[in-house]
Amino acid sequence: MSQSPSTEQGAPAHPYRAFAMRAGLGVTVIAILLWRYDARPIFRILGRERAAYFGAVVVLYVAGQAMCAYRWQLLAALLKVHGRYSEFLAYTFVGMFTNLFVPGLIGGDTARSIYLGRRYGRMGEAIASVVADRGVGLIGLFWLAAFAAVFLNFAPIPSSVITPTIAVGAITFAGFLAAPLVARLIHLMPRPIRRAGGIVTPYLHHPATLIPAIALSILLQVTLAVGQYFLALGLGLTVPLSLFILCVPIANVFASLPLTLNGLGIRESAYLVLFGMGGMRKEDAIALGLLWFTATMLGGLTGAIAFVTTPAPMLEG
């Protein structure tokens, strides 16, 4: 069905407007934090970071993306899309690089879907695998955060933070167990939900097949926590690793909300509260969040190699 010229001309502006709003909100939150807690000591703290630790964290982040590529390959194989790991790795890095410059959360996911779908002529399965990959990543995050909230709350973090974290983990676990029932009931739901749920129905019918991918997601979240622990060591901070295993997943739950660019400002605010409760100075917590944001941006830039060298698959026929 054709669209009116006004619709065609107006549509592209919305993603860029949303992108600018999210980036602006993140920068505003950071500016408020720097003003509130004085930017000068924070910048001095940033200057203390040892290059070897920072470089190791960038490498660790990139290695985590390689783990994500393997997780995606496992999920695609469940839909009989059997590609080489090198292809999934390249497409993952293309998506990672695309996310730095394309407005909206789905920029990189769209790129991954297009590359894989066109490569094998199975666009529906490619989209489903990418949606499942995103969902499985969130499940791993929520479960690890809930586990840490129950068993690693040595800080202690107050119940106002712990209780919602455990609740989200419990709800997602219940949803995981009920997935086959949900799959059978999708045809009874409203059309928008029915269409969205239909994409991942094959996964819902057999949730046990997702366990290896979920385990990789949990391992990835632990790796991210270890990376930020290394950043703290580079700053000369003496903070137990268990505090990072507790605080980083909880902070990532908040940072995963599509409010700012890559969680900028949200993550730093969460660190300020969570690590502050664990005894870390506020300036150190803000500096740690800024260092992690910088490390992930630099890690994302490594995807430029795949972006340039990976040929975009063309539609057949």
Salt bridges, closest charged atoms under 4 A:
ASP38 OD2 - ARG40 NH2 3.20
GLU87 OE2 - ARG84 NH2 3.36
GLU87 OE2 - ARG119 NE 3.01
ASP109 OD1 - ARG112 NH2 2.95
ASP109 OD2 - ARG134 NH2 2.97
GLU125 OE2 - ARG122 NH2 3.44
ASP133 OD1 - ARG71 NE 2.71
ASP133 OD2 - ARG112 NH1 3.04
ASP284 OD1 - ARG48 NH2 3.92
ASP284 OD2 - ARG281 NE 3.15
